[in-house]
Amino acid sequence: MSDDEQPTFESTESGASLVYPQTAGELRKGSLLMIKGHPCKVSDISTSKTGKHGHAKAHIVAINIFTGKKYEDLCPASHNVEVPFAKRSEYQLLTADAATGEVSLLMENGEMKDDLNLPTFVSIGEPTEDDKQLVKDILKAEEDGKIIIATVLAAMGTEKIISMKVKDEQ
């Protein structure tokens, strides 16, 4: 190849996947999995015995970790299901705007994280009762001048504030 015929490579992500495979029979209550493209937490799982012609089946009932919507799936226990990589992080909450839903968080390295909203400002579906109560607690604690630590759950490229605690003054 001459110099002018060099192959060109497009830049891309690191190639890290958002999910990994796991056998359906290994899932337990509280495990995470993908059902119809949604990250869900298993609330109930039961397996049936193998039938005359085949596989043991796993009946999975799970709840979407971001919207609270219930999903069901039935698949052979020996087959793989997709399990999302989920990460919990804790950040100090600096400001929360009740009108716009914008939240400013302080990361460990001292940088600001401004790309999150309060849990009641959802793009898909309706906020749950837990979301509404969490927002009330966050806004009240901020109004009282307390130091708030927000727990953020991240999976499938989506992030959501799922809980908060008030840090004791030192």
N, CA, C and O of each residue as an XYZ file, in Angstrom:
680
protein
N       0.834     -1.192      0.000
C       0.000      0.000      0.000
C       0.872      1.246      0.000
O       1.850      1.337      0.742
N       0.517      2.166     -0.810
C       1.246      3.422     -0.811
C       0.722      4.308      0.313
O      -0.286      3.996      0.946
N       1.415      5.408      0.550
C       1.051      6.290      1.656
C      -0.355      6.870      1.515
O      -1.033      7.101      2.516
N      -0.797      7.106      0.273
C      -2.107      7.726      0.096
C      -3.258      6.724      0.173
O      -4.418      7.126      0.091
N      -2.970      5.431      0.328
C      -4.014      4.418      0.436
C      -4.160      3.853      1.845
O      -4.607      2.720      2.019
N      -3.790      4.630      2.835
C      -3.894      4.169      4.218
C      -5.367      3.994      4.599
O      -6.205      4.819      4.235
N      -5.679      2.923      5.327
C      -7.071      2.764      5.760
C      -7.433      3.847      6.770
O      -6.597      4.277      7.565
N      -8.686      4.280      6.729
C      -9.144      5.276      7.693
C     -10.008      4.587      8.738
O     -10.830      3.729      8.414
N      -9.818      4.963      9.969
C     -10.572      4.384     11.075
C     -11.412      5.481     11.706
O     -10.904      6.538     12.081
N     -12.687      5.217     11.814
C     -13.577      6.170     12.458
C     -13.414      6.042     13.967
O     -13.244      4.935     14.479
N     -13.464      7.145     14.671
C     -13.366      7.076     16.133
C     -14.699      6.569     16.679
O     -15.757      6.816     16.100
N     -14.628      5.863     17.793
C     -15.830      5.265     18.355
C     -15.698      5.164     19.862
O     -14.668      5.532     20.426
N     -16.727      4.673     20.507
C     -16.695      4.477     21.960
C     -15.731      3.347     22.300
O     -15.166      2.712     21.410
N     -15.552      3.106     23.579
C     -14.625      2.068     24.025
C     -15.116      0.672     23.691
O     -14.373     -0.297     23.844
N     -16.356      0.554     23.237
C     -16.893     -0.756     22.897
C     -17.527     -1.444     24.092
O     -17.977     -2.585     23.984
N     -17.566     -0.772     25.218
C     -18.150     -1.365     26.412
C     -19.652     -1.525     26.199
O     -20.325     -0.613     25.720
N     -20.155     -2.682     26.556
C     -21.565     -2.967     26.381
C     -22.358     -2.435     27.571
O     -21.819     -2.269     28.665
N     -23.639     -2.172     27.344
C     -24.513     -1.725     28.426
C     -25.136     -2.909     29.159
O     -25.710     -2.743     30.235
N     -25.022     -4.118     28.574
C     -25.612     -5.321     29.163
C     -24.629     -6.485     29.090
O     -23.667     -6.458     28.322
N     -24.889     -7.509     29.905
C     -24.123     -8.754     29.816
C     -25.103     -9.919     29.943
O     -26.181     -9.758     30.515
N     -24.736    -11.101     29.411
C     -25.657    -12.235     29.456
C     -25.611    -12.988     30.784
O     -24.560    -13.086     31.418
N     -26.761    -13.518     31.195
C     -26.852    -14.376     32.378
C     -27.971    -15.380     32.134
O     -28.991    -15.046     31.531
N     -27.780    -16.607     32.600
C     -28.791    -17.636     32.427
C     -30.038    -17.275     33.223
O     -29.942    -16.862     34.379
N     -31.214    -17.429     32.605
C     -32.479    -17.070     33.254
C     -32.688    -17.857     34.545
O     -33.280    -17.338     35.491
N     -32.211    -19.098     34.598
C     -32.365    -19.921     35.794
C     -31.562    -19.426     36.981
O     -31.847    -19.807     38.116
N     -30.550    -18.573     36.742
C     -29.712    -18.043     37.826
C     -30.272    -16.764     38.435
O     -29.763    -16.290     39.451
N     -31.315    -16.200     37.827
C     -31.896    -14.957     38.354
C     -32.565    -15.210     39.694
O     -33.127    -16.281     39.922
N     -32.504    -14.241     40.566
C     -33.149    -14.303     41.876
C     -33.965    -13.033     42.073
O     -33.831    -12.072     41.316
N     -34.805    -13.038     43.092
C     -35.568    -11.839     43.433
C     -34.573    -10.727     43.774
O     -33.652    -10.927     44.568
N     -34.767     -9.574     43.174
C     -33.852     -8.459     43.387
C     -32.806     -8.322     42.297
O     -32.118     -7.303     42.236
N     -32.665     -9.334     41.422
C     -31.716     -9.253     40.306
C     -32.223     -8.246     39.273
O     -33.414     -7.939     39.217
N     -31.303     -7.744     38.465
C     -31.674     -6.854     37.375
C     -31.667     -7.634     36.071
O     -30.866     -8.553     35.900
N     -32.556     -7.272     35.146
C     -32.547     -7.841     33.804
C     -33.266     -6.897     32.864
O     -33.936     -5.957     33.291
N     -33.115     -7.164     31.566
C     -33.785     -6.373     30.548
C     -35.031     -7.127     30.085
O     -34.943     -8.292     29.698
N     -36.192     -6.466     30.124
C     -37.413     -7.028     29.566
C     -37.946     -6.016     28.558
O     -38.228     -4.869     28.906
N     -38.079     -6.445     27.314
C     -38.577     -5.587     26.224
C     -37.797     -4.277     26.140
O     -38.376     -3.224     25.877
N     -36.488     -4.343     26.363
C     -35.637     -3.172     26.237
C     -35.641     -2.240     27.430
O     -35.098     -1.137     27.353
N     -36.254     -2.668     28.552
C     -36.318     -1.829     29.748
C     -35.521     -2.473     30.883
O     -35.645     -3.676     31.112
N     -34.692     -1.681     31.609
C     -33.985     -2.239     32.773
C     -34.969     -2.452     33.920
O     -35.634     -1.511     34.355
N     -35.060     -3.686     34.408
C     -36.043     -4.038     35.430
C     -35.398     -4.788     36.585
O     -34.345     -5.407     36.434
N     -36.057     -4.721     37.753
C     -35.635     -5.450     38.940
C     -36.653     -6.556     39.184
O     -37.857     -6.300     39.222
N     -36.170     -7.793     39.350
C     -37.054     -8.943     39.525
C     -37.805     -8.820     40.847
O     -37.192     -8.682     41.905
N     -39.150     -8.872     40.780
C     -39.947     -8.847     42.002
C     -40.477    -10.240     42.331
O     -40.768    -10.542     43.488
N     -40.602    -11.100     41.292
C     -41.051    -12.473     41.515
C     -40.546    -13.340     40.375
O     -40.598    -12.942     39.211
N     -40.061    -14.518     40.710
C     -39.600    -15.451     39.685
C     -39.982    -16.860     40.100
O     -39.809    -17.250     41.255
N     -40.503    -17.619     39.146
C     -40.832    -19.015     39.422
C     -40.410    -19.848     38.221
O     -40.478    -19.388     37.081
N     -39.977    -21.068     38.481
C     -39.569    -21.955     37.397
C     -40.470    -23.174     37.383
O     -40.833    -23.714     38.428
N     -40.821    -23.595     36.181
C     -41.627    -24.802     36.031
C     -40.699    -25.963     35.692
O     -39.585    -25.763     35.208
N     -41.165    -27.155     35.948
C     -40.358    -28.339     35.627
C     -40.325    -28.532     34.120
O     -41.156    -28.005     33.380
N     -39.338    -29.305     33.696
C     -39.236    -29.589     32.268
C     -40.446    -30.399     31.845
O     -40.902    -31.288     32.565
N     -40.953    -30.085     30.683
C     -42.115    -30.805     30.157
C     -41.680    -32.021     29.380
O     -40.506    -32.390     29.363
N     -42.622    -32.616     28.756
C     -42.386    -33.819     27.971
C     -41.406    -33.543     26.832
O     -40.609    -34.406     26.462
N     -41.476    -32.314     26.276
C     -40.674    -32.010     25.097
C     -39.615    -30.944     25.322
O     -39.081    -30.417     24.346
N     -39.291    -30.605     26.549
C     -38.343    -29.499     26.489
C     -37.794    -28.962     27.760
O     -37.471    -29.688     28.700
N     -37.696    -27.665     27.760
C     -36.946    -26.924     28.765
C     -37.805    -26.555     29.971
O     -39.028    -26.449     29.881
N     -37.120    -26.360     31.116
C     -37.780    -25.750     32.272
C     -37.984    -24.272     31.922
O     -37.103    -23.644     31.333
N     -39.120    -23.730     32.276
C     -39.419    -22.342     31.953
C     -39.283    -21.475     33.203
O     -39.599    -21.902     34.313
N     -38.808    -20.254     32.998
C     -38.731    -19.275     34.079
C     -39.775    -18.197     33.816
O     -39.753    -17.549     32.770
N     -40.692    -18.006     34.767
C     -41.698    -16.944     34.680
C     -41.200    -15.804     35.549
O     -41.081    -15.941     36.766
N     -40.909    -14.670     34.908
C     -40.280    -13.542     35.596
C     -41.245    -12.360     35.632
O     -41.770    -11.952     34.596
N     -41.478    -11.814     36.816
C     -42.230    -10.571     36.984
C     -41.229     -9.554     37.517
O     -40.572     -9.786     38.532
N     -41.121     -8.421     36.820
C     -40.120     -7.426     37.201
C     -40.694     -6.026     37.063
O     -41.668     -5.802     36.344
N     -40.070     -5.088     37.767
C     -40.524     -3.697     37.781
C     -39.409     -2.812     37.221
O     -38.253     -2.917     37.630
N     -39.777     -1.935     36.274
C     -38.823     -1.019     35.665
C     -38.180     -0.165     36.762
O     -38.877      0.422     37.589
N     -36.842     -0.102     36.759
C     -36.142      0.608     37.839
C     -36.278      2.124     37.737
O     -36.003      2.829     38.707
N     -36.699      2.639     36.580
C     -36.841      4.079     36.423
C     -38.296      4.547     36.472
O     -38.572      5.625     36.998
N     -39.239      3.752     35.930
C     -40.632      4.206     35.855
C     -41.556      3.502     36.833
O     -42.649      4.002     37.103
N     -41.149      2.348     37.377
C     -41.993      1.602     38.297
C     -43.043      0.752     37.592
O     -43.894      0.154     38.250
N     -42.994      0.689     36.256
C     -43.966     -0.097     35.494
C     -43.627     -1.583     35.581
O     -42.457     -1.965     35.568
N     -44.677     -2.426     35.671
C     -44.489     -3.871     35.821
C     -44.405     -4.541     34.446
O     -45.180     -4.231     33.541
N     -43.440     -5.473     34.306
C     -43.279     -6.255     33.084
C     -43.218     -7.733     33.451
O     -42.804     -8.094     34.553
N     -43.642     -8.596     32.502
C     -43.557    -10.040     32.699
C     -42.848    -10.658     31.518
O     -42.927    -10.152     30.399
N     -42.144    -11.773     31.773
C     -41.455    -12.483     30.711
C     -41.481    -13.971     31.025
O     -41.454    -14.369     32.190
N     -41.534    -14.778     29.995
C     -41.508    -16.225     30.137
C     -40.450    -16.733     29.168
O     -40.568    -16.527     27.960
N     -39.414    -17.399     29.687
C     -38.371    -17.897     28.798
C     -37.779    -19.177     29.379
O     -37.887    -19.422     30.580
N     -37.149    -19.999     28.525
C     -36.511    -21.212     29.030
C     -35.426    -20.866     30.058
O     -34.653    -19.929     29.861
N     -35.375    -21.626     31.149
C     -34.431    -21.336     32.232
C     -32.983    -21.496     31.785
O     -32.081    -20.919     32.394
N     -32.750    -22.271     30.732
C     -31.372    -22.485     30.269
C     -30.904    -21.398     29.303
O     -29.718    -21.338     28.976
N     -31.814    -20.536     28.842
C     -31.437    -19.489     27.891
C     -30.896    -18.261     28.617
O     -31.178    -18.032     29.793
N     -30.109    -17.478     27.876
C     -29.532    -16.271     28.447
C     -30.509    -15.102     28.343
O     -31.243    -14.967     27.364
N     -30.499    -14.269     29.372
C     -31.219    -12.995     29.343
C     -30.173    -11.893     29.464
O     -29.062    -12.134     29.936
N     -30.529    -10.690     29.039
C     -29.608     -9.562     29.148
C     -29.756     -8.913     30.522
O     -30.868     -8.655     30.982
N     -28.631     -8.656     31.161
C     -28.615     -8.004     32.472
C     -27.889     -6.669     32.310
O     -26.745     -6.651     31.856
N     -28.526     -5.549     32.673
C     -27.875     -4.250     32.498
C     -26.807     -4.005     33.564
O     -26.947     -4.428     34.711
N     -25.753     -3.323     33.168
C     -24.782     -2.848     34.145
C     -25.420     -1.654     34.842
O     -25.771     -0.673     34.186
N     -25.573     -1.721     36.151
C     -26.167     -0.625     36.912
C     -25.144     -0.119     37.922
O     -24.384     -0.898     38.497
N     -25.135      1.174     38.128
C     -24.160      1.774     39.038
C     -24.861      2.779     39.941
O     -25.613      3.638     39.480
N     -24.599      2.653     41.230
C     -25.117      3.627     42.197
C     -23.988      4.574     42.583
O     -22.865      4.146     42.851
N     -24.300      5.853     42.608
C     -23.314      6.861     42.998
C     -23.962      7.812     43.986
O     -25.168      8.053     43.935
N     -23.154      8.349     44.882
C     -23.661      9.342     45.828
C     -22.977     10.667     45.556
O     -21.756     10.745     45.420
N     -23.794     11.708     45.480
C     -23.298     13.058     45.243
C     -23.922     14.003     46.262
O     -25.028     13.772     46.752
N     -23.184     15.082     46.572
C     -23.761     16.108     47.435
C     -24.631     17.012     46.569
O     -24.193     17.492     45.523
N     -25.863     17.239     47.011
C     -26.792     18.100     46.277
C     -26.519     19.547     46.657
O     -26.507     19.897     47.837
N     -26.298     20.386     45.648
C     -26.027     21.797     45.900
C     -27.298     22.630     45.780
O     -27.638     23.393     46.685
N     -28.002     22.476     44.649
C     -29.248     23.215     44.453
C     -30.287     22.318     43.784
O     -29.954     21.408     43.025
N     -31.546     22.599     44.085
C     -32.664     21.915     43.432
C     -33.736     22.959     43.169
O     -34.202     23.625     44.095
N     -34.127     23.103     41.911
C     -35.127     24.095     41.524
C     -36.474     23.401     41.346
O     -36.630     22.570     40.451
N     -37.439     23.733     42.186
C     -38.754     23.086     42.145
C     -39.512     23.432     40.866
O     -40.315     22.627     40.393
N     -39.272     24.617     40.297
C     -40.016     25.044     39.115
C     -39.532     24.334     37.847
O     -40.341     23.830     37.068
N     -38.216     24.296     37.644
C     -37.671     23.718     36.405
C     -37.263     22.255     36.581
O     -37.124     21.530     35.596
N     -37.072     21.820     37.823
C     -36.654     20.441     38.078
C     -35.155     20.241     37.984
O     -34.672     19.124     38.171
N     -34.403     21.300     37.697
C     -32.957     21.168     37.543
C     -32.279     20.974     38.896
O     -32.655     21.579     39.900
N     -31.265     20.108     38.885
C     -30.528     19.785     40.099
C     -29.042     19.958     39.827
O     -28.556     19.548     38.773
N     -28.313     20.559     40.762
C     -26.856     20.642     40.677
C     -26.265     19.746     41.749
O     -26.608     19.845     42.928
N     -25.372     18.871     41.316
C     -24.725     17.941     42.239
C     -23.223     18.175     42.220
O     -22.660     18.589     41.207
N     -22.580     17.906     43.351
C     -21.136     18.042     43.466
C     -20.529     16.643     43.430
O     -20.843     15.804     44.274
N     -19.656     16.395     42.447
C     -19.039     15.079     42.316
C     -17.823     14.989     43.240
O     -17.364     15.993     43.785
N     -17.312     13.764     43.405
C     -16.169     13.521     44.299
C     -14.952     14.367     43.926
O     -14.229     14.844     44.800
N     -14.729     14.551     42.613
C     -13.541     15.279     42.158
C     -13.717     16.796     42.217
O     -12.828     17.533     41.791
N     -14.842     17.271     42.736
C     -15.070     18.706     42.892
C     -15.763     19.359     41.727
O     -16.067     20.551     41.779
N     -16.026     18.596     40.660
C     -16.716     19.154     39.499
C     -18.224     19.129     39.720
O     -18.743     18.380     40.547
N     -18.910     19.978     38.948
C     -20.366     20.054     39.038
C     -21.002     19.065     38.063
O     -20.472     18.814     36.980
N     -22.138     18.512     38.460
C     -22.922     17.628     37.589
C     -24.299     18.265     37.477
O     -25.072     18.271     38.435
N     -24.602     18.806     36.284
C     -25.840     19.566     36.095
C     -26.808     18.913     35.111
O     -27.735     19.573     34.642
N     -26.613     17.629     34.786
C     -27.430     17.008     33.747
C     -28.594     16.182     34.297
O     -29.205     15.413     33.554
N     -28.908     16.328     35.576
C     -30.012     15.568     36.169
C     -31.161     16.480     36.564
O     -30.982     17.676     36.796
N     -32.357     15.880     36.633
C     -33.544     16.597     37.102
C     -34.093     15.910     38.341
O     -33.698     14.791     38.668
N     -35.005     16.584     39.025
C     -35.707     15.961     40.145
C     -36.508     14.765     39.611
O     -36.934     14.783     38.456
N     -36.718     13.728     40.432
C     -37.393     12.511     39.959
C     -38.805     12.717     39.418
O     -39.293     11.867     38.673
N     -39.485     13.825     39.770
C     -40.845     14.037     39.257
C     -40.828     14.591     37.833
O     -41.864     14.591     37.169
N     -39.688     15.058     37.352
C     -39.573     15.562     35.991
C     -39.094     14.421     35.108
O     -37.901     14.291     34.833
N     -40.049     13.583     34.660
C     -39.706     12.390     33.892
C     -40.050     12.585     32.422
O     -41.013     13.272     32.081
N     -39.245     11.968     31.556
C     -39.497     12.059     30.113
C     -40.421     10.942     29.648
O     -41.095     11.079     28.627
N     -40.458      9.830     30.396
C     -41.285      8.680     30.020
C     -42.243      8.381     31.166
O     -41.815      8.239     32.312
N     -43.523      8.286     30.868
C     -44.491      7.882     31.884
C     -44.765      8.957     32.914
O     -44.487     10.137     32.702
N     -45.318      8.523     34.035
C     -45.691      9.413     35.125
C     -44.792      9.159     36.331
O     -44.348      8.029     36.534
N     -44.511     10.199     37.145
C     -43.723      9.957     38.363
C     -44.516      9.122     39.366
O     -45.736      9.252     39.469
N     -43.816      8.270     40.097
C     -44.475      7.425     41.101
C     -44.695      8.224     42.383
O     -44.171      9.328     42.532
N     -45.469      7.661     43.300
C     -45.694      8.310     44.606
C     -44.374      8.465     45.357
O     -44.145      9.473     46.026
N     -43.500      7.446     45.239
C     -42.185      7.522     45.894
C     -41.376      8.691     45.341
O     -40.693      9.388     46.092
N     -41.454      8.906     44.014
C     -40.744     10.031     43.397
C     -41.246     11.354     43.961
O     -40.454     12.235     44.294
N     -42.570     11.487     44.067
C     -43.161     12.732     44.575
C     -42.741     12.992     46.019
O     -42.436     14.127     46.385
N     -42.725     11.938     46.841
C     -42.320     12.085     48.242
C     -40.838     12.442     48.343
O     -40.450     13.262     49.175
N     -40.010     11.827     47.496
C     -38.575     12.112     47.491
C     -38.317     13.575     47.146
O     -37.466     14.217     47.762
N     -39.042     14.100     46.171
C     -38.874     15.509     45.793
C     -39.276     16.422     46.942
O     -38.592     17.408     47.216
N     -40.379     16.107     47.618
C     -40.793     16.898     48.786
C     -39.698     16.909     49.845
O     -39.369     17.956     50.402
N     -39.131     15.718     50.121
C     -38.075     15.607     51.138
C     -36.831     16.402     50.737
O     -36.233     17.086     51.568
N     -36.443     16.311     49.459
C     -35.254     17.030     48.979
C     -35.465     18.538     49.108
O     -34.602     19.244     49.629
N     -36.615     19.032     48.633
C     -36.872     20.476     48.664
C     -36.978     21.000     50.088
O     -36.518     22.106     50.371
N     -37.582     20.220     50.995
C     -37.693     20.643     52.392
C     -36.316     20.692     53.054
O     -36.000     21.652     53.756
N     -35.494     19.659     52.832
C     -34.154     19.621     53.425
C     -33.294     20.759     52.875
O     -32.510     21.357     53.613
N     -33.437     21.060     51.582
C     -32.669     22.164     50.997
C     -33.120     23.497     51.581
O     -32.295     24.362     51.875
N     -34.431     23.661     51.749
C     -34.988     24.886     52.323
C     -34.488     25.099     53.754
O     -34.244     26.229     54.176
N     -34.338     23.980     54.500
C     -33.865     24.057     55.880
C     -32.349     24.221     55.980
O     -31.803     24.301     57.080
N     -31.662     24.270     54.820
C     -30.217     24.484     54.811
C     -29.406     23.258     55.192
O     -28.261     23.389     55.623
N     -29.968     22.088     55.044
C     -29.268     20.848     55.398
C     -28.325     20.432     54.267
O     -28.508     20.826     53.115
N     -27.312     19.627     54.615
C     -26.424     19.045     53.606
C     -27.081     17.744     53.137
O     -27.320     16.837     53.935
N     -27.371     17.661     51.832
C     -28.102     16.516     51.279
C     -27.169     15.666     50.427
O     -26.440     16.182     49.580
N     -27.201     14.361     50.660
C     -26.481     13.407     49.816
C     -27.524     12.677     48.969
O     -28.399     11.996     49.505
N     -27.429     12.819     47.646
C     -28.383     12.187     46.729
C     -27.766     10.919     46.151
O     -26.609     10.923     45.730
N     -28.540      9.832     46.131
C     -28.095      8.584     45.519
C     -28.649      8.533     44.104
O     -29.854      8.668     43.892
N     -27.749      8.334     43.127
C     -28.126      8.318     41.720
C     -27.899      6.914     41.162
O     -26.822      6.339     41.319
N     -28.926      6.370     40.509
C     -28.828      5.068     39.860
C     -28.663      5.300     38.363
O     -29.436      6.037     37.749
N     -27.642      4.661     37.780
C     -27.381      4.793     36.346
C     -27.404      3.421     35.700
O     -26.743      2.495     36.170
N     -28.176      3.289     34.609
C     -28.222      2.055     33.831
C     -28.707      2.385     32.428
O     -29.561      3.255     32.264
N     -28.185      1.716     31.427
C     -28.614      1.871     30.038
C     -28.560      3.325     29.573
O     -29.417      3.761     28.804
N     -27.571      4.069     30.026
C     -27.416      5.455     29.599
C     -28.412      6.417     30.226
O     -28.497      7.571     29.806
N     -29.170      5.966     31.228
C     -30.145      6.809     31.917
C     -29.733      6.933     33.378
O     -29.236      5.979     33.975
N     -29.942      8.112     33.944
C     -29.640      8.330     35.364
C     -30.873      8.893     36.057
O     -31.653      9.637     35.462
N     -31.037      8.520     37.339
C     -32.167      9.027     38.114
C     -31.784      9.097     39.586
O     -31.100      8.213     40.104
N     -32.230     10.154     40.252
C     -32.046     10.257     41.701
C     -33.075      9.321     42.331
O     -34.277      9.476     42.114
N     -32.600      8.347     43.114
C     -33.520      7.352     43.685
C     -33.710      7.494     45.187
O     -34.693      6.995     45.735
N     -32.781      8.170     45.863
C     -32.945      8.387     47.299
C     -32.070      9.541     47.754
O     -31.211     10.027     47.018
N     -32.312      9.966     48.985
C     -31.487     11.040     49.567
C     -31.365     10.797     51.052
O     -32.206     10.146     51.672
N     -30.290     11.341     51.609
C     -30.145     11.327     53.057
C     -29.523     12.650     53.477
O     -28.791     13.279     52.712
N     -29.820     13.057     54.687
C     -29.285     14.302     55.210
C     -28.006     13.971     55.962
O     -27.985     13.125     56.857
N     -26.941     14.661     55.574
C     -25.643     14.443     56.200
C     -25.599     15.238     57.499
O     -25.987     16.406     57.539
N     -25.121     14.593     58.562
C     -25.011     15.272     59.852
C     -23.920     16.346     59.775
O     -22.868     16.149     59.166
N     -24.200     17.466     60.400
C     -23.218     18.562     60.445
C     -22.026     18.120     61.284
O     -22.183     17.456     62.309
N     -20.812     18.504     60.826
C     -19.625     18.126     61.602
C     -19.177     19.262     62.474
O     -18.192     19.132     63.201
